[in-house]
């Protein structure tokens, strides 16, 4: 995330917080970002310097009609500043502030096979008890982990996978002096 994305995303969050609109603005920003990611040609069009900014802003008005005016105007500000490509970073900055204000930690768990609902609930409950925060857990499956879990939480990685244990064992064996 760039400094500009941080600045713009934080500014939008502050505005939304003043109006008690942080949740709906977050949801609409997520939707706008997903739309831009789904249609990269649209994003390129919004970044084309040969199209006047006024016309690009009109395209945003049409595409995001019905969204909250703060979101549409935010997109237009990004477009006018030639920063529409920073939308994902702005969303990330906004979400970080939102999570911080609402006591939410985002975690990602990687396992060889998908977790069952019971395992997922148990992991969330354990993490919430340990951190005292609400956990938003996203899951990834990666057969190369073999077994166990790898957890990314608040910038820290906890690796309890068989793959990691095998790596540590290889390192120990390589460091044995005969």
C-alpha positions in Angstrom: 0.0 0.0 0.0 1.4 3.4 -1.0 1.5 6.5 1.2 -1.0 8.1 -1.1 -3.4 5.2 -0.8 -3.0 5.3 3.0 -3.7 9.1 3.0 -6.8 8.8 0.8 -8.2 5.7 2.4 -7.7 7.2 5.9 -9.4 10.5 4.9 -12.4 8.7 3.6 -12.6 6.7 6.8 -12.5 9.8 8.9 -15.3 11.4 6.8 -17.4 8.2 7.1 -16.8 8.0 10.9 -18.0 11.6 11.4 -21.2 10.6 9.7 -21.5 7.1 11.4 -21.3 5.5 7.9 -18.2 3.4 8.3 -19.9 0.0 7.7 -21.9 0.9 4.6 -19.1 2.8 3.0 -16.7 -0.2 3.7 -19.2 -2.5 2.0 -19.6 -0.3 -1.0 -15.8 0.3 -1.3 -15.4 -3.5 -1.3 -17.9 -3.8 -4.1 -16.3 -1.0 -6.2 -12.9 -2.6 -5.8 -14.3 -6.0 -6.8 -15.9 -4.4 -9.9 -12.6 -2.8 -10.9 -10.7 -6.0 -10.4 -13.3 -8.0 -12.3 -13.1 -5.6 -15.3 -9.4 -4.5 -15.6 -10.2 -3.0 -19.0 -12.6 -0.6 -17.3 -9.9 0.4 -14.9 -7.5 1.0 -17.8 -10.2 3.1 -19.5 -10.4 5.3 -16.3 -6.6 5.7 -16.4 -6.4 6.7 -20.1 -5.0 10.2 -20.3 -6.5 10.8 -23.8 -10.0 10.7 -22.3 -10.8 14.0 -20.5 -11.2 13.6 -16.8 -14.7 15.0 -17.0 -15.7 12.1 -19.2 -14.0 9.5 -17.0 -15.8 11.0 -14.0 -19.1 10.8 -15.9 -18.4 7.0 -16.5 -18.0 6.6 -12.8 -21.3 8.3 -12.1 -23.0 5.9 -14.5 -21.2 2.8 -13.4 -21.7 3.3 -9.7 -25.1 5.0 -9.7 -27.0 4.1 -6.6 -23.9 3.9 -4.4 -23.5 6.4 -1.6 -22.3 9.8 -2.9 -19.2 9.6 -0.6 -18.1 6.5 -2.5 -18.8 7.8 -5.9 -17.2 11.2 -5.2 -14.2 9.4 -3.7 -13.8 7.4 -6.9 -14.0 10.6 -8.9 -11.4 12.2 -6.7 -9.1 9.3 -7.3 -9.8 9.5 -11.0 -9.1 13.2 -11.2 -5.8 12.8 -9.3 -4.9 9.9 -11.6 -4.9 7.6 -8.6 -7.8 5.3 -9.5 -5.2 2.4 -9.7 -4.7 2.9 -6.0 -8.3 1.9 -5.1 -7.3 -1.4 -3.6 -4.7 0.3 -1.4 -7.2 2.8 -0.3 -9.6 0.0 0.6 -6.9 -1.7 2.5 -6.1 1.5 4.5 -9.8 2.1 5.1 -10.3 -1.5 6.3 -7.3 -1.3 8.6 -8.7 1.7 10.3 -12.2 0.2 10.5 -10.8 -3.0 12.0 -8.7 -1.1 14.5 -11.7 1.0 15.6 -14.0 -2.0 15.9 -11.6 -4.4 17.6 -11.3 -6.8 14.6 -8.3 -8.9 13.6 -8.1 -10.5 10.2 -6.5 -13.9 10.2 -5.7 -16.3 7.4 -5.4 -20.0 8.0 -3.8 -22.3 5.5 -4.4 -26.0 5.7 -4.0 -29.1 3.4 -7.8 -29.6 3.3 -10.7 -27.3 4.1 -11.5 -27.0 7.8 -14.8 -28.4 9.0 -17.3 -25.9 10.5 -16.5 -27.3 14.0 -12.8 -26.8 13.5 -13.3 -23.4 12.1 -15.5 -22.3 15.0 -13.0 -23.8 17.6 -10.1 -22.0 16.0 -12.0 -18.6 15.9 -13.1 -19.1 19.6 -9.5 -19.9 20.7 -8.1 -16.9 18.8 -10.8 -14.5 20.1 -10.1 -15.7 23.7 -6.3 -15.2 23.2 -6.5 -11.8 21.6 -9.7 -10.4 23.1 -10.7 -9.2 19.6 -13.2 -10.3 17.0 -11.6 -12.6 14.5 -12.4 -12.5 10.8 -11.0 -15.7 9.4 -10.3 -16.4 5.8 -9.2 -19.9 4.7 -6.8 -21.2 2.1 -6.1 -24.7 1.1 -2.6 -25.7 0.0 -1.9 -29.5 -0.3 1.9 -28.8 0.0 1.4 -28.1 3.8 0.8 -31.8 4.1 -1.0 -31.5 7.5 -1.3 -29.0 10.3 -2.1 -25.3 10.1 -0.3 -22.1 9.1 -1.9 -19.0 10.6 -1.2 -15.4 9.6 -2.5 -13.1 12.3 -1.7 -9.4 12.8 1.5 -9.6 10.7 2.8 -12.6 12.5 3.0 -16.1 11.1 2.5 -19.2 13.3 3.5 -22.3 11.3 2.4 -25.6 12.7 2.5 -27.5 9.4 4.2 -30.8 8.8 6.0 -29.0 5.9 7.6 -26.5 8.3 8.5 -29.2 10.8 10.2 -31.2 8.0 12.1 -28.0 7.0 13.3 -27.5 10.6 14.4 -31.1 10.7 16.4 -30.7 7.5 18.1 -27.7 8.9 18.9 -29.5 12.1 20.4 -32.4 10.2 22.4 -30.1 7.9 23.9 -28.4 11.0 25.1 -31.6 12.7 28.8 -31.6 13.0 30.4 -35.1 12.7 
